[in-house]
Amino acid sequence: MNRFSRQTNAVPSRLPWGSKYSIADIDNMPVPEATSSYQPVPQGTLFHLWTDRMSKAGYMLTEDEHWVTNDKDVFISKVRVTAPWLASGMGFTWEAAMINSYNRQVAIKNAVGANVFVCTNGCLSAEYMMRTKHTSGVWDRLNMYIERCVTTFAVRAQTINNLFDGFRNTDASSYRQVDHVVCRAYRENIIPASGIGQVLDHWRRPEHPEFMDRNVWSLYNAFTSYDRGRNMFERGTRTNRIQEILKDEFKVNEALPQEIANTL
């Protein structure tokens, strides 16, 4: 039996990109038929296998959330993660997600990220992706994939912690440079034109005093504050690209989570 709550009421959503469900609801959703070239993995099965393995490794998992696109073919299951050996971070908690699909377009992915205490900005990043999609033999690879996700979790989390420390220790007091970075995010299609002013508003007038310091950490949180409530299924990609821009523009001397993930 799954140790998480098994309520069966979906949460109605007006969001155009999807809705929030319980894991029990997802367990009951139809799964496509397998073919000789396509082997779907039920999201409920994937979530249970992954969280059971995380628990056996000593991680404590709480506050599970499950998002499904409106056509019910792409899934994100997210949990809060704690363990005595995890760096506690400064003002954030750890979270992880398992991403899956029934539409043959999205491979199984596992993401590690941080959830900032003061503003609950989910920042999933460092996706560690199975290199093949739901092709023949996926069940043979799945146990090894989940094991890699679990054994590399602490390393990926520490990389994110180091990057955030680098952001905190890097000056961003030049408003010209900040304007340039925000406009670059627009030019690279990470935020829309309407987002330029909103990100800058979060930067110039932070919602929380923790982000009054004029450093890259505060600028990063201006982006994630703007991102709050937007498409969950694209968040990992957006977060990774923002991290890349900030590291490049401000010459932050720390590895990106996605760089480490690719070497594991």
Residue, then its C-alpha position, 0 to 999 in steps of 0.5 A: m500500500n502507498r503510504f501517501s494519502r489516497q483521497t480520490n477527489a481531483v482538484p478542479s483547475r482553471l489552468p490551461w495546462g493541467s490540473k492537480y490530482s491525488i495519486a489514487d486518481i492517477d492510479n485509476m486513469p487509463v493507460p495506453e495499450a503496449t505495442s511492439s515498439y511502445q511500452p507505457v509505464p503507468q504513472g502510479t506504478l512509477f511513483h510508487l517504485w520511486t518513492d519506495r526506493m527513496s524511503k528505503a534509502g533513508y529519505m523522508l518524503t512528504e507533501d506529495e503533489h501530482w499534476v496532469t495535463n488536461d489531455k491526461d497524457v503528461f504527469i508530474s509527481k512531486v514530493r518534499v525530501t528531507a534526510p539528515w545528510l542533506a545540506s539544509g540550505m538557506g531558506f529552502t527545502w528540497e523537492a524531487a519530481m518524477i515526470n512521465s507521459y502516455n503520449r510518446q513525446v516525453a521520456i521518463k525524467n527525474a528532477v531535483g529542485a528547491n522550494v524557497f520558504v518565504c515565497t514557495n517558488g518551486c525551482l525544479s532543475a537538473e533533470y536526469m533523463m533516461r536516454t530512451k523513451h518508452t521503447s521495448g525493454v523499458w521495464d528492464r531498464l526501469n529499476m536501474y534508472i530509479e536506483r540511479c535517481v536515488t543514489t545521485f539525489a544527494v549529489r544533485a542537491q549539493t550541486i544546487n546548494n553550491l550554486f545558490d551559495g555562489f549566487r548569494n556571494t555574487d554582486a548584482s548591484s548594476y541595474r544596467q546589467v540586471d536590465h540586460v539579463v532580464c532582456r536576454a531572458y526575453r530574447e531567448n524566449i524564456i519569458p514573454a515581453s510582458g514578463i520583462g517589467q514583472v521580473l524587474d518589479h520583483w527585483r526592484r520591490p521584492e515581496h520579502p526582505e530576504f531578497m533586498d540584497r542586491n546579489v544574484w540570488s535576489l535576481y534569481n528569486a525575482f525570476t522564480s517569483y514571476d514564474r509562480g503559477r505558470n506552466m508546471f510542465e515547462r518549469g524545469t527547462r525554464t529554471n535551467r535556462i535562467q541558471e545558465i544565463l545568470k552563471d554566464e552573465f555574472k561569472v558565477n564560479e559554480a557548476l550548474p546542476q544540469e552539468i553535474a547530472n549529465t556526468l552521473 
